[in-house]
């Protein structure tokens, strides 16, 4: 089992566009304190899965990111 995932692997596993995953990394929503190229943890994948669920529910990416940030606080 892998201990870290690239943004491409995370995008494929979760079903999000790679650009959305990179956006979350750049904003610090996931992979906080990780250098580029990011190596994402299982916790980051869980956050991305939650983000995907919010997007599937009809929220915009920016709104879903704000909601996820609130959940993490």
Secondary structure in CASP SS format (residue, H / E / C, confidence):
PFRMAT SS
TARGET T0000
AUTHOR 0000-0000-0000
METHOD secondary structure of the structure
MODEL  1
X C 1.00
X C 1.00
X C 1.00
X C 1.00
X E 1.00
X C 1.00
X H 1.00
X H 1.00
X H 1.00
X H 1.00
X H 1.00
X H 1.00
X H 1.00
X H 1.00
X C 1.00
X C 1.00
X C 1.00
X H 1.00
X H 1.00
X H 1.00
X H 1.00
X H 1.00
X H 1.00
X H 1.00
X H 1.00
X H 1.00
X H 1.00
X C 1.00
X C 1.00
X C 1.00
X C 1.00
X C 1.00
X C 1.00
X C 1.00
X C 1.00
X C 1.00
X C 1.00
X C 1.00
X C 1.00
X E 1.00
X C 1.00
X H 1.00
X H 1.00
X H 1.00
X H 1.00
X H 1.00
X H 1.00
X H 1.00
X H 1.00
X H 1.00
X H 1.00
X H 1.00
X H 1.00
X H 1.00
X H 1.00
X H 1.00
X C 1.00
X C 1.00
X C 1.00
X C 1.00
X H 1.00
X H 1.00
X H 1.00
X H 1.00
X H 1.00
X H 1.00
X H 1.00
X H 1.00
X H 1.00
X H 1.00
X H 1.00
X H 1.00
X C 1.00
END
